[in-house]
Structures are given as structure tokens and as C-alpha cells.
Amino acid sequence: MHGFAVVARAALVALCCAAAPAARAQSCPTAATTSATLASVGPRLELRLADGRLLRLAGIEAAATTPTTPDREARSIAALAALLDRRPLAVTVLSPKPDRWGRLAAFASLSDGPVGGLAGVALAAGLARYRPEPAASACRAALLAAEDKARQARLGLWSDPAYAVLAADDAKAFAARAGSDVVVEAKLRDVEPGTYRTTLRLEGAGASTDGRLLDATIAPRVMKVFVAQGVDVKAMVGRTLRLRGLLDRRFGPRIELAGPDEIEILPETTAPVPAN
């Protein structure tokens, strides 16, 4: 597995379980608490400020280098840096303490920027995917809308097979993308409660050659968050879902959901975006 993704994923599960159930009720910030000067844009679209602080834009997972586009990360950094061009930033810091990499989760925007700020700009340009996390819950709708715009237009990372949305029976893709965060679209066939996990059984799209379907699982401590937020996964049976999680082939294939924000219920007319 990819080391950074695994560690970040573990931290995300812990944060989601510790988050207050009322997080969804908050408003997406439309005004900054401080102004700041940008010094540079770094790996994972992190923002280094002139005062030395390192910001992580809440709600995004920046595009990484892939076999088909080895310079993708560098191109994304250059694109965001060109957009900002050292213009003053409006910043709302969301975490009182930095994470293990010294980063503060934050919303940042230009003075004339849209709701969702720079995270929304990066998503709309295909420079990143949406990252469900408590810090970004208040802007979830705006960020998902920005991401959907890029996905439908196949901008940036969405034109790369390494970021293609997966079906639940895409065995070839499971082998290639094990250990990485993936996006899956499939109809929910059944929900099986269990002592150690709740399993979401998904329907395939007819692509599998070995009959093995991907499942999504929810650990008991995470299920408590679903219950606290009034999210009933059994009521989703028969609906087409968009799921996000770390792909594990050792006990699956399966993805483990870190919280309710990793599930989107799609309109029945929505079709998965095909890979190249």
C-alpha cells in the first residue's frame, strides 16, 4: 500500500469518529478570519505562507503522479501557483494544531473567489478529488458540485485512467489500484450487519471475469457516526451510490468507509464516467 495514503486514511477515520454529529449543520465559510500572503505552492497543493505556516486545503486530495502522466503533480502545482500569482489570500484556519506533517487544515480563497474557495477551484479544474473529512463537511455540497463539473468534462485527473471511476466488478482495475484511494459507482444490492463490520453488497456492471464483487464495509465505531447523523444505509438498498475509500484486496476486494460523507446517493439517471 502507498504509505502516505494509509497513514492519512487512518487519521481520517479517527477524525470522522471524533467529529460532532452536528458538523453537517454548519455553514460553508464565506468570509475569512485572517488575510495572508502566499510564499509558494508545494506538494499535494499545500500552501506555504509568508509567515511560515503550512496550510492543507480542507476537502481535497491533490492529483498525484501516475504512469500515464508522470508530471501530473508538477502540472497541478504550477496551475494553482499561476492562478494565485502571489495574490493576497483570505484564510480560515480550521485546526488549532498542525498534523503530523506540520500542516494546518484551512479554507483559503481569493477575495473574489467562489464558495468553497481554492479547494473548489482546484476541484473544478481537475487538479484534485474531493476528500471527505469533518473539516470540509460544511462545504461538502459546493465541493462535490465543483468536482462533478470536472468529472463530467473529463478535466485534469479525470482524463487519466488511473483516476477512473470504478465499477464493483472491475477486477483488472482492483489489481492495478490496490492500496490507493478510489471512487466506485454501483447499485447497492444488500446490507449485511455483523459483529465486526457492516457490509454493503454492491452490484456489478458485467465486467468481472472471476465473479468477485467489491464490497464496502463500515466498522462499528464508524457506524455509530452514521446512526448519530441519522444516515440509514439500509434505506439506500436499490439506489446507485458513489463511494470513496482505500481499496484493499487482501480481504476483498473491498473499501472501508470512514464516515457518511464517503457515500453519495446518485440520481437514477447518472451513469459512471467511462475510463479512457
N, C-alpha and C positions, 0 to 999 in steps of 0.2 A: 504494500500500500504506500501511497505518497505520504511522507512523514508530516508535512505541514497540514495537509488536508485532514489527517487523522487527529492530530492534536487540536486543530481548530474545531473539528467536529465534536470532540469530547467536551471542549469548552462551551460550545453552543448548546449541547444537551443540558449541561449544568445550569447555564443561564436561563434556558427556557423553563426548566423546572423550578427555578428560584423566582421567576418573574411573577409579578402580581397579576391575578386574574383580570383586573380592570384595565390592563395595558391597552386593549383594543379600543377603549373608550376615549383615549387621549387624542388631541388634535395634532395633525402634521404641522410642525413649526413653520410659520410664515414670516417670522422676524428673528433676527439674530440677537444673541446676548452680548456678543463682542465683535469687533472688527479686527481683521488680521491681515498681515502681508505674507504672501506666498514666497517661499525661497526656492522650492523645487517640487517636482512630482517624481515619486520614486516607484519601486516595485509594488505590484498589487494596487497601483493608483493611490498610494499613500501620499499625503501632503505634508511636506516639511515646511513649517512656518518660520518666518524670520526670527521669532523669539525662541526658536529651538524646539518647540513642541512638534510631535509627530502625530498626525491625525489619520484615522482609518474611517473612510466614508461608510457610515452605517447603512446596511441594506444591500450591499453589493459584494459580489465575488468577481474580482477582476479577471479578464481573459488571460490565460496562460499560454506559453509556447506549446505548439502542437506539431506533430510530424509533418503535416501539410503546410503549416505556416510557422516556421521556426522563429520568425521575428515578430510574432503577434504581440507579445507583451511589450516589446520595444515600440511598436507602432501605436499601441494603445496609450502608452506613457506620453509619446510625442504628440498624439492627437489632443489629449487633455491639457498638456502643457501649452500647446499652441492656442487652445481656446481661452485659457486663463491669462496667458501672456503677462504674468505678474500683476494682474489687476487686483484691487483690494477685495478681500473676501469677507462675507458675513458668516460668522461661525457660532454654532450652538454645540457646546461640548456636552455629551450625554453620559459620560462615565467619569466619576470622580477620581478614579485611579487608572493608570495605564495597564494594558495587558502584559503578558509575559514578553512581548516583543517591543514594549515601550510605547505602544500606540494608544491614543485616546479615541474612543468611538465618538463620532461627531456628525452633525449635518453641516454642510458648508454650501454656500451659494454666492453667486454674483448679485449685485444689487438689483438687477433687472431679471434675475433667473426665475424659472418656473417653480411651482410647488414640488417638493422633492429634491430641489437643489441640484448640486453637482452629481449626486447619486442618480437622479432621474435623467440628467443629461448623458451620463455615461451609459446607462441602460438603453436609452433611446437611440444611441449611436452604435449599439452592439459592442461596446468596449467592456461590458461586464454582464453577468447574470444577477438576478435578484437573489439575495441571501436572506432567508427568513431568520429573524432574530428579534428578541424583545425590544432592543433599542430602535428598531426600524418599524415596529408594529403600527405606530401612529400614521406612518406614510405608506403603508402597505399598498393601498389601492392605487395611489399615484405612481408608485414604483412599478407595480405589476403592469399598469397600463403603458408605462414607458417601455418596459421590456417587451410587451406583446407587440408594440408598434415595430420594434426592431426585428423581432422574430418573424412576423408576417412579411416584412420586406427583405428578410434574409440579409440583414446588415451585419457587418463585423463578424463576430464569433458564430453567428447563426448561419453563415455560409460555409462553415467548417464542419466536415463530417465528425470530427472529434467532439463536437458540441451538439450533435443532432439529438432531437427528442426521441427517446426510445419507446418501442412497444414492449409489452410484457413478455413476449416470446422471442425476442431478438437475441438468440444465443450467441451469434457471432459478435455482436456488439458487447455482450456481457463479458466475453473473454478479453476483448480489447480494452475495456474501460473499467475493469475491476479495480477497486481501491480509489476510485475518483468519485466526486460528486456528480450525479446525473439527474436529468429531468425525464420523467416517464409519464406517458399518457396512456390510460387504459380504463376500461369499464370495470367497476367493482362488482365481482361476482358473489362474494360472500365475506362475512366477518366471523372469525373463529376466536372466541375468548379463550384464554389459557392462564394457568398459574404464573408462568414466567413471561408471557408476552401475549398480546392480542395480534392476530394475523389477518391481514387484509388480502384475500384471494382475488387476483386480477384475471381478466380475460385476455387471451392472446389475439393477435391480428392475423394469424395464419402463416407467420414467418418461421416458426420453430421447426427444427429438424429432429429434435430429440424429445419433444413433448414437455420439457421443463419450463414452467412459467415463473416469472419473477413474482415474489410476494413482497408486501410491505409489512413491517412489524412495528408494534408500539410497546415499549417497556411499561411495567406497572406504574412507575413513578411519573412517566410522561402521560400515561392515561389519566392520572389524577388531574393533570393540567387540562386535558380535553374536557373532563367532567366539570371542572371548576369554571371553564369558559362556555359551558353549555353546548359543546360540539359533540354530536352523536354520530359516530361513524356508521352505525347500523342503518341509520336513515339515508346513508349515501349509497346503499346497495342498488345496483342498476344504473347508477349515474357514471358518466365519464369523468375521471379525475386527472389532474396534473399533480404529480408527486415529485418531491425532491429529497435526495438523500445520498448517503455514501453507499456505493454498490459493493456488496460482499458476496463472493462466490463460494466461500468456504462452507457456509451453512445454507446455501440457497440454490440459485441466486435470490438475493433479497436486498432491500434497503430498509434501514431503521429510521423511523420518523422521530425527529427531535421535538416536535410540537405541532399544534393545529395549523400554524401558518405555513407548514410544508405541504398542505393539501389545498388545492383549488378545485371547486366543482365547476366544470365547464358546461357551457350551453350545448345542447344536444346537436347543434349544427356545426360545432367546432371539430375540425379534422386535424390530426397531427401534422406538423410541418415536416415534409419529407427530407431525408438526407440527400446530399449530393450523390 
